[in-house]
Amino acid sequence: MRAVAVLRVVSALEGLSYLLLVFVAMPLKYGFGWPLGVRVSGMGHGWLFIAFVAAGLIAYHRVQEREPEPPPGPTSEASRDVVEVEIVAE
């Protein structure tokens, strides 16, 4: 599986774990006094967040390897000069 595809899957899972933590586990803890839900979903969310950061870094480096920046030369944007033209009306 490609690195960007892995990043998409991990980011979706991490987002779902965050929603589960906020909208299910937190109300169970503070509304019903059941803190075990926060421990379980919080740990899962933490591990998925670490996986998300790792997948993001790997995908970033793989994309950088695949698409290197062009070397500076006569066709690069850095070497183009801006020409100003002044029109004088007589």
N, C-alpha and C positions, 0 to 999 in steps of 0.2 A: 504494500500500500504506500502511496506517495506521502511525503511529509505534510503537505498542505491538507490532504484528505484526513490524515490522522489528527491534525490540528482542529479541523472542523468537527470531527466526532468527539474529541476530548472536550472542546469548548461547549458543545451542546450538552454533554453529560454534566459538565461543571455548572453550567447555567441551571440545569434541572435540579442539581443537588442544592444549589443556593435557594431556589424557589421552594424546594421541599423543607429546607432548614427554616426559612423565614415564615412560610405560610402554613406549615404543618407542625414542625417540631417546637418552634417558639410558642405558639398558642397552647400546645399541649403542656409545655413547661410552666408558663406563667398563668394560664387559664385553669388548668386542671391539676397542677402540682406534680407533673410527671416528667422529671428531668432526663430520663434515660433517652428519650427521643433526640434531645439536643446532643447528647454525648455520641450517639451512634451516627446521626446524620452530620453532625459537626466534624467528626473524624473523617467520614467519607468525603465531605466537602473539602476538607483540608488536603487530603491525599489527591483528590482530583484537581485542586488548584495547583499543587506542585507539578502534577502531570501536565497541566495546561501550560505552565510557564516553560517546562522542559520541551514540550512539543512546539511551542512558539519559537523558542531559540533554535531548535533543530530545523524547523521549517524556514526560518529566516536565513540560516547559514546555507541551506540547500538551494534556496532561491538565489542567494548572492553568488554561489558557485556556478549556477547555471547561466546567469545573466551578468557577466562581468561588465564593468564600465568601459567604454571605449577609451583608448589612450588619447592624450591630447595631441592634436594635430591641426592641419589646416581646416578640417571639416568640423572640429569640435566647437561648441557654443562659446567656450572661453576665448577662442582666438578671433571671433567675429568682432569687428569694430562697428560702432554706431556712427553713421554719417549724418551730420546735421546740415540741412540745406536752408539758406536764408534767402527768401524772395523779397526783392526790393522793388517797390512800385514807383515809377517815375512820373 
